Structure formats: C-alpha cells, structure tokens
Amino acid sequence: MYSENSKPYLSQSGTKTMKGNMQVSYSANISKQKQYKELMEKKQKEEALQEVKAKKDSVKEGVEKQGTTNVQEQIQTYQEQQVEKVPRKPAFKRLKSFKEMGIVEKLEYLLHFPKQLPPVPCLVVTAKEKVRGFVVDLNADKVDIKLMDQTIVTLNIASIEEIKMIGI
C-alpha cells in the first residue's frame, strides 16, 4: 500500500534512537561486607600464625644460645606475655531489652525514641497511681508525661516503680 519512499510518518533523520535506561550498576553491600569480613578474619589468622612462628623461632634461637638453664625463664616470659594480652572486645555492644533496663534507662529510651516511628505510649506505675501517656521531658529528678487527653503531668523519678510500653 505504501511504497518505500512514502511512509505514513514523518521522517526524523536527525534524531538518535532512544535506548532504554537499564540498570547499569547495582549495590551488593551485603556480599561485599561478607567478603571483607572473611578477608579480615583470614588476615588476622595469618598475622597470628606469623606471630606464633616468630615467637617459636625466637624461642628456639634463645634455647640454642643460652642453653638449658634459661629455658625455664623464657617459658615464664612467654606465658606472662600470653596472660598480658587483653582479650578482644566484641565489635558490637549488646543492647539490653526493655525489660532489663532500669527506670532511668527506660525513660531515656522512651524520650529518645526514633523520630521516624510514632511515639510509644507507656504505663508509668507509682505507689499512688498509674499514668498512661508519652514521655515528653526528662530532668535530673523529674519526668514530664503527656497524658492521652493532652495534659502534662510531672512525676518524681524516685517515686516511679515500673514502666511498661503499651503500644508494643
């Protein structure tokens, strides 16, 4: 119906064909972190192995040079060096669960709750009353709690017996 020269659309010879913008790069942080951890562990093991080998070599050389009388002294110094090494601290500090925290820690946790999340309502139990609301402010010995009806109550921290989260 149409010939080669007469096409039913406008000729746009000056434009380039559009290519779809496909994903060119990607993030593989988890696998990179795994590889990095494995590499670091391997490196630490190799360093520890080299240290042990160097100590063994130095001990052997010392034995050959000093004779059998100084062997006991070298063993003692080696053992003392091993005792002096401080055990490695874990990389991550273990977080306490809310139940394990003290009163002040719970109040600080509720006050500094992540802003991305809605505030957590809590039940504050004192000897005289039970108060339901949100922790608003924390002073040295007093805490301000915003009740469900938007009024603010101030309580002594010393009078608080227990704090429970209601919303979770």
N, C-alpha and C positions, 0 to 999 in steps of 0.2 A: 504494500500500500504506500509506504514512504520509501523514497529512494535513499541511497547512501548520503547524498549531498543535502537533502532536505529532511531534517529531523524535527520532531514535534516540540523541541525545547530550544532554549536559547543556548548558543554556543558560548562557553566561558573559557576561552583558551588561556587566559592569563592567571587563572587560579590553580592552586595545587590541590591535589586530592587530600582530604582530611583523613588522618589516621586516628583510630580510637586511642584514647589516653589510658592505656592499660597499666596495671601495677608494675612499676619498674623496680622499686625497692621494697623491701619488707623488713620488719624488725623481728629478730629472733633472740631477744634478750634472755629468755629462759635457757635456751640451749647454749648461748654464749656464756652465761653465768655458770652453767654446769661445767662447761669445758674449762672455764677459768678456775673454778674450784678444784677440779681434778688436776689441772696443771699445777696449781699452787700446792696441793697436797703431795703431788709427785715430787715437786721441787724441794719441799720441806723434808720429805723422806730421804731424798738423795743427800741433802745437806747434813741431816742427822747421821746418815750412813758414813759420809765422808768424815764427820767429826769423830765418830767412833773409830773409824780406821786410823785416823791421825793419832788419836789417843792411844790406840793399841800399838801403833808404830813407835810412838814416843816412849811408851812403857817398855816395849821390847828393847829399844836402844838404851834406855836407862838401866835396864837389868843387865845388859851386856857390859855396860861401862862401870857401873857401881858395884856389881857383884850381888851376892845373895843377901847380904846384911841389910841393904837399903830397900829390898823388895817390900818388906812389911810397911815401911814408911810411904812408899809410892802407892801401895794399895789403900792405905788410910787417906792419903790426899785425894786419890781418885774417888773414894767413897764420899768424902766430905764435899767434893765438887758436885757429885751427883745429888747430895742432900741439899746443897745450896741452891740448886736450880729450882726456881719457883714454878709450880705447875701453871700451865696456860689457863687463862681465864676464857670462858666461853665468849664467842663473838656476839651473841645476842643475850641481853638481860631478860630473864624470865619475868613476865608480868604476873602480878598477883590477880587472882579472880576477885570479883567484887566482894564475895563473902569473906575472903581472907584479909581484906583491908580493915584498918582501924577507922574510927569515926572521922577524924580529920582528913585521912586519905580519901574516904568516900566523899566527903564534902568537896574536896579539891577536884576529885574526878568529875563529880556532877557539875561543878562550876565551870570546868574547862572541857566540857563535853564538846566533841567536834561540831563546828557551826553548820556543816553540811547536813547534819542529821537533826531531826526535831528534838527539842529538849525532852529529857526523860522525867516524867512525874515520879515523885518518890513519897514514901510514907516515913515521916520522922516521928519516932516514939520517944516521949519523955515520961517522967514519973507521973505527971499530971494529965497529959493529953496526947492525942495522936493528931499529927498535922499532915495533910496531903497537899503537895504543891511542887514548885520548881525552885531549886537553889538559885538565888539571884546574886548574892554578895556574901563574901566571907571576910570577916575581920579577925583580929587576934583572938578574941574570946566570944564573938557573937556571929550568928549567921542569919541572913535575911532570906525568908522563904516566901515566894509569891503563891498565894493560895489559888484554888480553881476559880474563885469569884473575883480575881484580880487584886485582892488586898494583900498587903505585905506584912508579914509577922516576923519579929526579931526574937530569936531564941538564944539562950546561953549554950555554948558548945558543951560545957561541963554537965549540963542537965540532960543532954541527949543520950539515950540508952541504946537506940538501934536505928538504923536507916535501911530501908528496903526500897528497891526500884519496883514501881507498879507496872509501868508500860511494857516491860520486857518479860 
